[in-house]
Each structure stands twice: as C-alpha cells, then as structure tokens.
Amino acid sequence: MDIASGLLHGFAVALQPSNVIWCFVGCLLGTIVGIMPGLGPAATIALLLPLTFKMDPSGGIIMLAGIYYGAKYGGSTTSILLNIPGESSSVVTCLDGYQMARKGRAGAALGIAAIASFVAGTVGVIGLTLVAPPVAAFALSFSSPEYFALMCLGLALVVLLSGASLLKGLLSLLLGLWLTSIGTDLFTAQSRFIFGQATLLGGIDFMVVAIGVFAIGEVLGSVEDGEEAKVLPVPRGFRNLLPNAEELKACRFAFLNGSITGFLVGCLPGGGATISSFIAYGIEKAVSKHPEQFGKGAPEGVAAPEGANNADTGGALVPLLTLGIPSGGSTAIMLSALVLWGVKPGPLMMQESPDVFWGLVASMYIGNVVLLILNLPLVPLFAQILRLPVYVLFPIIFGISIVGAYGASGRMFDLGLLVGFGLLGYAMSKLKYPSAPLILGFVLGDAMERALRQSLMMSQGDLLTLVERPISAIMLSLALVILLIPLFGWLNRLRVRAITENG
Amino acid sequence: MNRRELLVGTASALVAGTAGPAFAQFKPARPIEFVVHGGPGSGNDVFARTITTIIDQEKLLPVRIQVVNKPGGGSTSAAAYVVSKKNDPHVIACFTNIWLLDPLVQEAATNKLLDMSPIARLVVEPALVVVRTDSPFKTLKEFIDAAKAKPGALKMSGGSITSRENTVRQLLMQLTGARWAFISFPSGGERIAALLGGHVDMMIVDPSEAGEQVRAGKLRVIAQVNERRLPHFLDTPTIKEAGFDIPNVPQMRGVVGAPGMSAETVAFYEDLLLKTSKTAGWQKFVEDSQLDNEFVKAADLKAFLTKFEGELREILKAAGAKVVR
C-alpha cells in the first residue's frame, strides 16, 4: 500500500464515529493527565489498559495514543501559570512561560503553547507518514558515541542558560550532574552517594527536583519579597488573553525548530521529549537576535520546547510502528497493548495490520485538531487562576507541588526531598545562581555518562571512537563552538579595552 | 521496561471456569495487601494485577486483595515494607530474581528474601540467544569460537551486571574460556536497537520481545536459555543441547509472605495460588506471554532459593561485582 492510499484508508478507519469518539476521549484524558503534575501518561495508560481489552485494536490504540500526546499539550498549563511543570517534558517551558505570566501575558503564553503543540504535533505526524522507514534506519545508526555527542551538545547549552555569570552557571550544572549520579549504577550495580539510605538506591525523581527548585523556590522567594498585596496582572477582555500578531510572528522560527528537533530526537530510542525540549530551547536562544530576553518572558522560549515535546510524539512512534522498538515508558505500554489485542507490532506490522497503522496515523491528524479546539477555549479560563490573591494562590501551589511530588512515587521520603530542593531553589535565586543549568545537568548527565562508558566498553577503551564517527564528530565540534562563544566575547572585550586604553 | 514484563496483563479479560472456596485453617479477617516493587504499569505490577483479577473473578478469596506499589531502589523499598509488616498474615508480595540479588550487592539493602516467608514460585521466563540475520554466526558454537579467537572484540547488549543475560554470559565464559564484552543499556528498546543497528553482535532476550524481529527475518535465534525447547522455536537447541553444559539460570516470579508467617497461613496462600494457576485465564496468559508454568511449593521453595542464592553469589563474584553478603 503506498502512502496516499494508506493514508486515505487510515482516514476511513479514523473517521468511523466510534473511533472519533475514542480519539476525543483519549485527548481529553490526556489533557487532564498533563495538567496534573505527578500523574504521567505512562501510568495512566497502564491503569486503563485492562479496560481496553475488549476494544477493537484500532479504537484502542487511537485512544491510548490520544492520552500520550494529549498529556504533552496539557503539561504546559501549570508550568506557565504556577511554575510547576506538569510533565518532565514541560520543565523548560517554566523558564519563559512563567515569566510571561508574571508580565500579564499568561493567556498569550498558554495560547502559544497550544499553537506550537498543534503545529509541531502535526509536523511530527507528517514526518511519521512520509519518512518513517528512512528515519527509523537513521535512528538505528545512532550508537553510543553519537548519543554521547548529542548529550555533550545539550550540556554545552549551559553557556546560553547561565545568564550573567558563567562560573555560577557551571557550578549549578555541576550540582545537577552530581545529583543525577545518586543511586544505583547500571554498569556495576553499586550504589553511589546514597549515604546509607536504601530509599536513595533508585536515585532522585526528576519531577521532585524540578518542582522543588522551580515552584517551591519561587513561592518562598515571592513571600519574602513581600508580594502579599500584589496580584499578578491579568488583562481583561478575550483578545488580550490570546497571543497577538507580534508574538506569533516572533515564534515563526520556533515552531519550525521545535517541530524538526522534536521529531528527530524523538525517533532515537535513547532520546525523549525532555531532552528534545531542552535542545530546541537551546537552539532557539543560540540563533535568536535578542537572546537576552530569554528567561524573561520570550514567547519563542515557550514555543520551541512546547513544539519539540509534541513533535517528539510522531518521532517516538517511528521506531515503535516500523520496527517494534519502544523508545520510552508510554510507547512500551502501547506496544504491549498491541500484543494483547492480537496485533503483532514489529517490522511487518505496516503490511499485516494496515488498519491499525494507518488508522492511528490518520487519527493523530484529527487528534491534534481536537486538542487545539479543546485547549484554546480553556486558555482564558485557566488564566483567571492568577486573579486569586497570593494568600490563596501560594497555598494552592504548595498543595499541587506536594501532590505532584508524592504522586510520582508514593513515598513520604520524596516530600522531604521536595522541601530540601525548595530551599535549594530559594537559596540559589537569593544568591543569583541560575537554576536552569542544574536541571539541564540532571536531565542529561545520566544519559551522557552512560553513553561515554558504553562507547569506551565497545571500543575497548579507545577514546578516538568518539571522533572517528562522522555524526558524533560533527556534534562534538558544534558543542565546542558553543562553549567557545563566551571566550570570543571575553577576548573581544579585552581587545576593545586594550585599544581604548592605548588609544 | 521490557516487553515481557508488560505483557503480563492479559489474563484479566480472559478468565473463565469455576473453583470452590479455600478450606484451610487461616481465615483472612481484612483485605490482603499484595506488594509489588514496581510502579503502576511495570512488569510486576501488571503480573500482580493479573493474579488479583483472576482471584476476584473466580471468587477464590472471601476478602478483597489489592496491589500495593512500593517502587524505589530495585526491590529494596518493597522488601523493607514487607519486613516492617512482620507477623501480619495479610501481607504478601510478588518477588523476582532482583529480590535475591539486591541484598547480595547493595550494602543498604538489608532485608533478605529468605528472611521472609516464601510461599510459591509461579513461573519462569525463558530467553533466546539472538544475532542479526546478516551475522556470520549460525550457531552458538560459532559465536563462542569467534570470541575465543579475538578476546574482547565481540559485544553483547543487556541490562545491569546482575541481570540474567550477564549471568549466562559469565557461565559460558567460565566454561569455554572465551571472552566478550557486555554493554549495559537501561531499556529493552535500546538493547534491541543496538543489536539491530549493528553496534553489538549478540543479545539474550525474551521471546516476546524478539519474536517479531525473528519472524521478519531481522534476527536469528542461535540458542535458547531454558530447560526445554519453546513451542515456537522447536528447531533451535537449548544451550545445553548446543554442547555447553552450564546450569540453567531461571528468571522467576513468585509470591512471598511477611516474616513470621505461620505454616497454616503459608499453606492457605499456597493453595490459593495453586488454584489460580489452574484457571483457564492463567493458562492462556502464560501461553500468550511465552512463560513457563513452573509451580514450586513452599516446602521446596526455601531450599531452591537458598541454593540459587549461593550460585548467584559465586557468579556475581566471578563477574567482578562487589558482593557484600
């Protein structure tokens, strides 16, 4: 079946009334799951799985996929309004989204997030439709040296995320790298930095760190600043609650960047939405004409990561549907669901079960439209939450944070950690240490260390393996260039000073 | 998370048949807690929920049985919880190999499986030794000969150093003197992608995970890690049949009670699980996920676990892991 007739067949399946309803149900559930921190799409799909056994496979996978990508739409809501990331892939959205909200552009930020999600989500599905087989081959060609280079490229972004002082940024990054090494080492099964605490054997949950440093730290800082009387500005009128033409124009490149970065990183079995959202944000800031506005409420800083984490869906489904390889928790559960319905996910699925494959692909075009329609009208509604006086708002933020941190693991110990990271976030903002590099180190450090050790084990200890392969060599050089940018700036200042002093 | 672990959810929809009430001296007075060491959706969670669904649908218990998730630190959080419920006859847990392994290699994991009350082993999970179809190795012997010729040059992908695939590798290397590298990857998807992409030469994998790749002609099975041949792979020898006489390393799932459980209570749960494993739903589920029904009763389980723990300790030492107990 060629692509055009396949897709037509897919729409015939996806537009059956029952399947449209399943698509809507999945998207709605996904949006709710996305908004609730601590409740992730993987756990939701797992809990709903027994209910889908009697469903037709096409309808079932359409609904489960709806939960998966719907959660990524919803994840930005609490990031923007309350500085609490709803999903790990929406952590970067906090950086500029919350700042936009503080400037009275909460509605605009939510609108941009929804539009970016729609555009990039659709681009991701187009990619899945048109280029799935070659992209799958590309993903398989990625070996550990390439993953190492990709993570290095990500870590080099610290230069762009550091703000005024690179030294403080690097210290913050190092702290993140250390925190991510806590727990059991995969290679030796030995524990590291657990201080005799068996509860730390599994490491620290990313959401606990992110919620603590961002949400709790922010509230503590605001309380001290005496913001009791100040209410965040929420402009009146529907039009002021949506992004204006200027903001949308500024995001043109971000939509494209997020779409492509998200799709390509998403198709790698060791990639994922969180990493792709960071990289898209970094690229956006690197090419921006006004990088100084990032972190202070730049609309592109919302559009790029929100786009990336939605384009990631199409990417992640490439290895799942063409090769039968899951690239993360949610896709792994969707894979086992397919097996339970009697579909055989693997290299032969496209030919043997065209209803499921093309039905799912077509339903995702529909799902993205459904989510846009579902999310845009909610924007003004959600923006109203900021009208609450802070003595109501701050306890709500604390409450959601605690539920979110506890919900991820169900351990009281994590609430203690949450308090600790909240105090850390507060101290860092008092001392003017940027928190973004810490989060960056935490996300990438683990994967980078693993990729390096895998590379060296494969090459029997030969470091040259990292630069002998073309893709990894290119990415490592790019990382080096990014790292050297501040050095050039510093040399330039020295030169200018020398000229003026001599002149 | 690997595919087999997730597959373990089928039975809930497929249960049929009848069973009588359990006659034993112990009578549960309140709902039973069934502890698992993974979060919702993890392999053990789905496995345990399959069991509870069958028990509910077949009305095998006069009280409710509910899954309690205690994730964190491999099995350590769950083990600590079970031990904290000492002498409580209403707390049981689903164990796997990791419950034996964690206390062996982790100083902080102080709660040993053998200090609890073993009730029954339910299933063992077979595995396949696979290579790419375009690989020069047609048999396990060819792979091992090549590994002997160029020590350390060949590679296999797998999980942690304590995983079953590494245990099998260690045993094969000790027997033959061959040497090849073991590259750890956190997820099943990355392991199989490394093999398909040509970055490693071999892997030991669940049949449910590799079956489709084999059918599509991407992977070739060169041996089976099991006591006997699997119905889907009757043409492929087991490792022993291939001429390598190493002990079989079972990957098991079973049920254990809180410490201090009386013999009557253990007998009650043993009977309950035996009835569960006789249901049509259970049989269908075991077949679909290509598991082996290997029911071991409480009386034999303790001896089996003690022996197996000793074997694992020696294998881990030989593998270079730091064994603390």
Interface residues (C-beta under 8 A of the other chain):
Chain A: A42 A43 I45 A46 L47 L49 P50 F53 K54 A139 L140 S141 F142 S143 S144 G183 T184 L186 F187 T188 A189 Q190 S191 I194 G196 Q197 A198 T199 L200 L201 G202 P269 G270 P319 L323 G324 I325 P326 S327 G328 G329 T331 A332 I333 L335 S336 V339 L340 K344 P345 G346 P347 L348 M349 S409 G410 R411 R450 Q454 M457 M458 Q460
Chain B: M1 N2 R3 L6 L7 G9 T10 S12 A13 G39 P40 G41 D45 V46 R49 T53 N69 K70 P71 G72 G73 G74 T76 S77 A80 L101 D102 V105 Q106 E107 A108 A109 T110 G152 A153 K155 G159 S160 I161 T162 A181 F182 I183 S184 F185 P186 S187 G188 G189 E190 I192 A193 A194 L196 G197 G198 H199 V200 S208 G211 E212 Q213 R215 A216 K218 D288 A321 K322
